[in-house]
């Protein structure tokens, strides 16, 4: 039981230190390798045709880019 309590205290201390780091730097935890974007892969699957959710997201991004280009002010 003492091992469990010690592990729980260490885990709580770790989360506490991470939260202090977030409050000070205002930066979220990020991976070190850069993810799939660093490899030149823009989606997680190898499908030729993206799913409906991905298509909707891409259409929304394209619409925002067009609005930004055609903005008068």
Helices and strands as residue ranges (DSSP letters): H 2-25, G 35-39, H 52-69
